Amino acid sequence: MANATMTKFGYPGSLIREFDHWVVLLRPAQVTLGSLVLAAKGEATAFGDLPSGAHAELAAITGQIEATLKAEIQYERINYLMLMMVDPQVHFHVFPRYEGSRSIEAATVEDCGWPGPPDLKSAVALTPPALDLVRDRLMQNWLTIY
């Protein structure tokens, strides 16, 4: 069952990968190409309130996220932001970071904050077909080596 945070970020349409305790969603507003939301299932609003299985599962998920985004986006750094100021359920915003811009076919996004913090206000609202294309590419090329 989806929580409000998952729904806000487009679940189930934005779903790239689902795990026992987490979902990986394509972030509708792309701060950098391949921006994701790693959202915990359930209603926990504090990281420490997640079940132990959710914490244990993070190692494999972050490894898979990083391997997939490295292969597809060729990022130079990666940022995980857990802010939860507007959307209360536990989630991370995942931003692959790079100098310049990256493209997947017609979807191109510049990292406007490089080399500083991500510039959240520069997020690009890709068209629905472009979002679908990026989501499908990440979904099809997901690396499960971890």
N, C-alpha and C positions, 0 to 999 in steps of 0.2 A: 504494500500500500504506500502510495506517495505522500510525503509530507508537503507542507506549503512551500518550503524552500525548493524542493525538487520541482514542483509544479511551476513556480515562478521562472525557473531556468529551462522550461520547455519540456520537461519529462511528460510523456514518454517519447515525444518526437525528437528530442535532442540526445537521446540515449546512444552512447557509443559502446559501453560495456557495463554489465551488471555483475555484482559479486554478492556474497552472502550478506554483508553488512553495509555495502557502499554501492553507489552508482557513479559512473563517469559520464558527464554530460558535456556536449559542445556548448560553450557559453555563447548565447545569442549575440551579445555585444563583444566583438573581437578586439581586445586591447592589443594583442599581438596575434599573428596567425597561429591557430591551434590552441587558443585560450579555452580552458576547460573549467568545469566545476566538478569537484570531487565531493559528493554529498553523502552523508551518512543516512541510512534508512532509519526510520523511527523518529521519535519526537525529542530526543536529547538536545538540550540547549547549552550544555557544557561539555567540553572535550573529555573531562574526567568522568562524566556520567555514562559514556559509551560502554557497552559490554566488552569484556577482555578480548573476545573474538574479533571485535572491530579493530582494536589496536594491533592485534597480531596480524591481521589481514593487510594492514597498511604497507608493510614491507614489500610484499609481492606486488601490490597495486602500484605503488610509487615506482618500483623498478620497471613495471610494464609501461606505465605512462612515459617515463623518461626514455626508455628504449624506443618506443613508438614515435614520440615527438622528435627524438634525435634523428631517426631514420627519415621522417617525413618533412620536418621543418629545418633540420640542421641548426638547432639553437646553440648559442654560446653559453648561456646560463639558464637556470630555471628558477622561478619564484613561486612559492606556495604562500598565499595570504589567507589567514583565518581571521576575518574581521567580525563577522556576525553582528553588525550594528543594525542592519535593516532586516535581514532574514535570519531568524533566531536559531533554526536547527543547525547542528554542526555541519560545516562545509568549508572547503578550501577553494579559493580561486587559484588556478594553475596557469602561469604565464610563461611560455617559452620566450626567452629574451635573446635578442640579436641586434647587430648593427645594421641599419638600413631596413629593407623590406624583404618579405618572403611571399611566395605565391604557390597556390595549388590551382592549376589551370587558370581560370579567370578571377579567382579570389586572391587579392593582394592586400597585405596589411603591413604598414610600416610600424616599427617599434619607436614611437615618438619620445619615449622616456630614456632611451639608451644613452649613456651607460648608467643613469640614475634609476630611481624607483619607477615602477611602471606608471605611465600617465593614463590613469583610468578615464579621464575626461576625453581622451582622444579615441575612445573605442569606436570601431567601425561597425555600422549596422549593415551586414551583408544581406543581399537579397535572399529570400527563402530558397531559390534554386542553388545559389552559391553556398549557403549554409548546409544544405542537403549534400552537396558535392563534397565539402570538407568533412562533414560527419561520416559519410559513406566511405571516403578514402581512409580515414583513421580507423573506422570499424573493420574494413576489409584487410587492412595492413597491420592490425593490432599484433604486437609481439608479446607472446606469453612465455618468454624464456625464464621468467622468475618464478 
